[in-house]
Amino acid sequence: MSSNTTNNNNTLGLNTFACAWCGLTVSAYAADGAQRNHCPSCLHSRHVLDHIEGGSSDCAGRMSPIAIAVLRTGDWMVIHRCVRCDELTSNPVCADDNQLILMRMAVRPLAQPPFPLEAFGTL
């Protein structure tokens, strides 16, 4: 998320932005100095980049965290879906992101499989 845009109503300063979901004032940089585009508390973001065509997006919808993906390198990515246009994006997990929310998203497929768990009892 770009925090240098002065016409974006959720921009508070050059190095901060207001979370689109919880309203927390967020530093544009994580504790380790990496640039961040999502709230470390609730993991929501704002749709400001067009990841399909490149450049900025006019959507400005809220990006809701929906899943975790793990790269071959072992790095975790937060998968976001725009609540306005349904575009999917992925962003690196930051060291100071809410670990409880990350773990809840990571285990959700195991806790809520699309088939009955009773089937494993007969195997």
C-alpha positions as CSV (number, residue, x, y, z in Angstrom):
1,M,0.0,0.0,0.0
2,S,1.5,3.3,-1.0
3,S,1.5,5.8,1.9
4,N,2.9,8.7,-0.2
5,T,-0.5,9.4,-1.9
6,T,-1.9,12.7,-0.5
7,N,-5.3,12.3,-2.1
8,N,-6.0,9.0,-0.4
9,N,-8.3,9.7,2.6
10,N,-6.7,7.0,4.7
11,T,-3.2,8.5,4.5
12,L,-2.0,10.1,7.7
13,G,1.5,10.9,6.8
14,L,4.4,9.9,4.6
15,N,5.3,6.9,6.7
16,T,1.9,5.9,8.2
17,F,-1.6,5.0,7.0
18,A,-4.9,4.3,8.7
19,C,-6.1,0.7,8.6
20,A,-9.1,0.3,6.3
21,W,-10.7,-2.2,8.8
22,C,-9.7,-1.4,12.4
23,G,-8.6,2.2,12.0
24,L,-5.2,1.6,13.6
25,T,-2.5,4.1,12.6
26,V,0.1,1.8,10.9
27,S,3.7,2.5,10.1
28,A,4.5,1.9,6.4
29,Y,7.5,-0.1,7.6
30,A,7.6,-3.2,9.7
31,A,9.8,-3.6,12.7
32,D,12.6,-5.2,10.6
33,G,12.5,-2.2,8.1
34,A,10.6,-4.0,5.4
35,Q,7.9,-2.0,3.6
36,R,4.4,-3.1,4.6
37,N,1.0,-2.6,2.9
38,H,-1.3,-4.2,5.5
39,C,-2.2,-3.7,9.1
40,P,-0.1,-5.8,11.5
41,S,-3.1,-6.1,13.9
42,C,-5.9,-7.3,11.7
43,L,-4.0,-7.9,8.4
44,H,-6.5,-5.9,6.2
45,S,-5.2,-3.7,3.5
46,R,-6.5,-1.2,0.9
47,H,-6.7,-2.0,-2.9
48,V,-4.4,0.7,-4.3
49,L,-2.3,-1.3,-6.8
50,D,-3.6,-3.0,-9.9
51,H,-1.8,-6.3,-9.8
52,I,-3.2,-7.5,-13.2
53,E,-2.3,-4.5,-15.4
54,G,0.3,-2.8,-13.1
55,G,0.3,0.7,-11.8
56,S,-2.2,2.2,-9.4
57,S,-5.8,1.0,-9.0
58,D,-8.9,3.2,-8.9
59,C,-10.8,0.6,-6.8
60,A,-9.6,1.6,-3.3
61,G,-11.7,-1.3,-1.8
62,R,-10.7,-3.0,1.4
63,M,-8.5,-6.0,1.0
64,S,-9.6,-8.8,3.3
65,P,-7.1,-11.4,4.4
66,I,-8.5,-14.8,3.4
67,A,-5.6,-17.3,3.5
68,I,-1.9,-18.0,4.0
69,A,0.3,-19.4,1.2
70,V,3.8,-20.8,1.9
71,L,6.4,-20.4,-0.9
72,R,9.0,-23.0,-1.7
73,T,11.5,-20.8,0.2
74,G,9.4,-21.3,3.4
75,D,8.3,-17.6,3.4
76,W,4.7,-17.0,4.3
77,M,2.4,-14.8,2.2
78,V,-1.0,-13.3,3.2
79,I,-3.6,-13.8,0.4
80,H,-6.0,-10.8,0.2
81,R,-9.3,-10.5,-1.7
82,C,-10.7,-7.1,-2.5
83,V,-14.3,-6.8,-1.1
84,R,-15.2,-4.5,-4.0
85,C,-13.8,-6.1,-7.1
86,D,-12.7,-9.6,-5.9
87,E,-9.1,-9.2,-7.1
88,L,-6.7,-11.5,-5.3
89,T,-3.2,-10.4,-4.2
90,S,-0.4,-11.8,-2.1
91,N,1.9,-9.9,0.3
92,P,4.8,-11.1,2.5
93,V,4.0,-11.7,6.1
94,C,5.9,-9.1,8.3
95,A,7.7,-10.1,11.5
96,D,5.3,-8.0,13.7
97,D,2.1,-9.3,12.1
98,N,-0.6,-10.7,14.5
99,Q,0.6,-14.3,14.9
100,L,-2.8,-15.5,16.2
101,I,-4.6,-14.4,13.1
102,L,-1.9,-15.8,10.9
103,M,-2.2,-19.2,12.6
104,R,-6.0,-19.2,12.4
105,M,-5.8,-18.6,8.7
106,A,-3.1,-21.3,8.3
107,V,-5.0,-24.1,10.1
108,R,-8.5,-23.2,8.8
109,P,-8.4,-25.7,5.9
110,L,-7.5,-28.5,8.4
111,A,-10.1,-27.4,10.9
112,Q,-12.9,-27.1,8.3
113,P,-12.2,-29.6,5.5
114,P,-14.7,-29.8,2.6
115,F,-15.4,-33.4,3.4
116,P,-16.5,-35.3,6.6
117,L,-13.7,-36.2,8.9
118,E,-15.5,-39.4,9.9
119,A,-14.3,-40.9,6.6
120,F,-10.9,-41.3,8.1
121,G,-12.2,-43.6,10.8
122,T,-12.9,-46.4,8.2
123,L,-9.4,-46.2,6.6
